[in-house]
Amino acid sequence: MALAAAYGSLDQHSMLGSSSDMLLNGVDNEFSFLPGADPATFVEEFQNSSSVDNRIKFHAGTTTLAFKFKHGVIVAVDSRATAGSYIASQTVKKVIEINPYLLGTMAGGAADCSFWERLLAKQCRIYQLRNRERISVAAASKILSNMVYQYKGMGLSMGTMICGWDKRGPGLYYVDSDGQRTTNYMFSVGSGSTYAYGVMDTGYRYDMSVEEACELGKKSIMHAGHRDAMSGGVVNLYHMREDGWVKVSQTDISQMYYQSLEEKK
């Protein structure tokens, strides 16, 4: 009652923008907000509150990476979930299998990444049924970007890579919760990304063999997991090929690191 009195009784639909231009053929996927509170203002108040007790801070940490090379796209992620300094899980699946030709990675808030990429999977399936062909990587990443942009400033936390193979060949896009969308041959997202970039920049070549590319992906996550306290667990490695993705391996980061130390002796 106190919350309702404080924020009044505005119509909840007045807070939502039109989503007809961002979803496929008018499919309705809007969130329903509590009436009265503007979500952006509500989150801003608690994130920047002068009172420490009321302040909400999103402590996120992970390491995900993907890069294109001659034989497709390599996707490698760790599996640690943290809540501040507390390790909540070591077995999180941070690669979301959107369809047999599309993969998405998770960095930021686990709930946000999971929800929006599962919703993207639904939209991609609708597109395929209506057009009788697979959606392109560019179009899939654009749909995701448009969906989350409508909720910019409302507290979403997401940094994802959309990887796939379509008529143009291998594709790789980065999309975040502000609606930013960009493409490149290499991305790493998360608190351990600087360590991963250092290893990838040293060992990357476009004409690598599949074995070399897989080893580079695992090695990059291994070093990030060792140096970054928010990353760890196992390395989940995927290879996106012309005939779809395959899960290559799942390797314990600690075992990899100590094994590499033994090999150096």
N, C-alpha and C positions, 0 to 999 in steps of 0.2 A: 504493500500500500504506500509506503514511504517513497519508493522508487517511482511509482505511478504519479504520485502527487508532485514530485520534484520535476518530472519531465513532461507532465501534461498528457493529453490524449490525442496526439496527432494521428492521422491516418497513416498506417504503415506503408501504403503504396506511394505516398507522397515522397518517401525517402528513396525509392528505387527508380533508377533510370530505365528507359526502354531497352529491352534486350533483344528485340526482334532483329536488329541489324547485326548482332554478334553470334546468334545461334542459327543452326541450319533449319531453314524453312519453318520458323516460328515455334520450334520445340521449346517449351517453357521450362527453365531450370533456375528460377530466381530463388534466392534465400528469402525466408520470412523473418523479418526483424520484429522485436518487441515494439509496440507503438509508443511514440513519444521521443525516443532517444535517437539522435543522429549517430550512426555507428562510428564515423570518423571522429566526431567531437568526443564521443564517449571514450574511445580508446586513447585518444590524445590526452585526455584529462588524467587518466591513470598512468600512462607511460611517463608523463612529465610532471607528476604530482610532486609538490614540495614536501609532502609527508612520505617518509621512507616506508612506513607501514602500508600505504596505499599504492605505492609504486609497483608497476608490473614490468619486469624485464624478461625478454625472451632470450634465454641462453641456448643458442644452437651451436652445434659443432659436428663436423663430418668431413669426409673427403670423397669426392666423386670425380671421375674424369672420363673423357672420351676423346678419341682422335681418329681422323680419317687417314687411311693409307691405301696402298695399291690394291689390296684385297678386301676392302670394306671399311668397317668401323669397329674399333675396339672400345668396349665399355667396361670400366673397372670401378668398383666401389668398396668401401669398408662396410662394417655391419654394426658399429657401436651407436647406441642411443644414449644421450646424456640429458640430465636435468640439472644444470649448473655443474657442480663438481661431482655429482652423483651419477654413476654409471647405471642406467636403468636397464639396458639390455646389451648383449653382445651378439645377438642373432637377428638383427633387423634386416629385412629384405628391402634394400634401397633401389633396386631396379624393378620398375613396374612394367610388366609385359602387356603392352597396349593391344597388340595383335601380332601375328607371326612375322610382320615386317616392320614393326615399330616398337621401340623401347623408350621408356622415360626414366630419369634418375630422380632421386629424392635428396634435397638439401634444404635445411630450414626447419619449419614445423612439420612433423611427420603427418599430422592429421590433414593439414592444408595440401601437402603434396599428394597424399593418397587420394583425397576427395577429388581434387581437380583433375588428376590424371586418369582416375577411373571414369569421371564424367567425360573426359576427352575420348576415352575408349568407346564410350557409348555413341558419341557424336561421329567418330570414325566409322563405326559399324553402320549407323544410319546412312551416312554418305555412301558407303559401299553398296548397301541395299538399293538405294535410290538411283545411283549412277552406274551400277554394275561394273565398277572398277575400284581398285584400291585408291585411297586418298594419298596425295603426295605428302612428303615429309614437310615441305614448306607450308602447305595448307593446314596440316595438323597443328604445327607450331603456331600458326596465325590464329587458329580457332582458340587455342589455349591462351594466347596473349590477349585476345579480345575479351575472353570470358573474365579473366582476372583483373583486367584494366578497369572494369566497371566497379570493382571493389577496392580500388587504389586508396590508400590512406586509412583503410578500415581494420588494419591489424593483421593482414595476411602475411605469412612468412614462407616464401617459396623461392628456390633457385633450382631450376630443372634443366636438363638437357634432353631434347627430343632427337632420337637417332633412328635412322631407318634406311630403306632402300626402295626406290621407285623408278620411274621411267628415266629419270635423269642420272640414276646411279646412287651411290651412297650419299646420305644427307645428314647434317648435324646442325642443330639450332640450340641456342640458349634462350630460355624464357624465365623471367622472374615475376614476383608478385606485384611489381609496379607496371607490368605490361611491356617491359622492355624485351625486345626480341632481336637477336643478331645471329649471324652465321659465321663460321670460321672452320679451319681444319683441326683445331684443338681447343678444348676447354677443360678447366678444372674448377670445381665449385666446392666451397666449404672452408672451414677453419684451417684445414691442412693443405689447402690448394697451393700455397706458395712452395711448400716442400715438394709436392707432386710436380709442379711446373718446372722446378729445378732439375729433377731427374728426367722428365720428358724432353725438355729443351736440349739436354746433353745427348740423349740417345735416339732422338727421333730422326727418321728418314722416311720419305714417302715410299721408297721402293723396298721397304723391309719385307721379309718373309712373314708368314703368319706366326711362326714360332717366335721370331724376334719381337714382333708386335705384342704378342701375348706376354712375353717375358718383361717387356718394357712397362706394360700396364700393371702387372703384378708388382714389379720392383718399385714403381712410383707410389702405389698405395702402401706398400710395405714401409718405405722410408717416412711417408707422411704419418702412418699409424704409429711408428716408433717415436717420432719427434713431437707430434701433436697429441696432447692429453685427451682431446675430445674425439679422437679417431682411434679405431682399433678393431679387435675381433677377428674377422676373416676377410679375405679378398674374394669377392664374387666377380668372376670374369666372364664377359659375353663377347661373342664375335658376330657382328651383323654382316651377313653374306647376301649374295644376289638371290639365293633361294630361301632367305629368312635368317632369323637369329638362332644361334646355338649357345647354350651355356657351356663354357669350356672347362671351368674348374672352380673349386671353392677351397682356399688354402688359408691355414692359420697364419696370421701375421707374425706372431712371436716365434713360431717354429721357423718361418722363412728367414727372419732376421738373424737368429742365432745360427742357423745353418749357413748363412752368408758369411758370418764371422768365422766359422770353422773353415770355410773354403779359402779365406784369406790367409790363414796361418801357413 
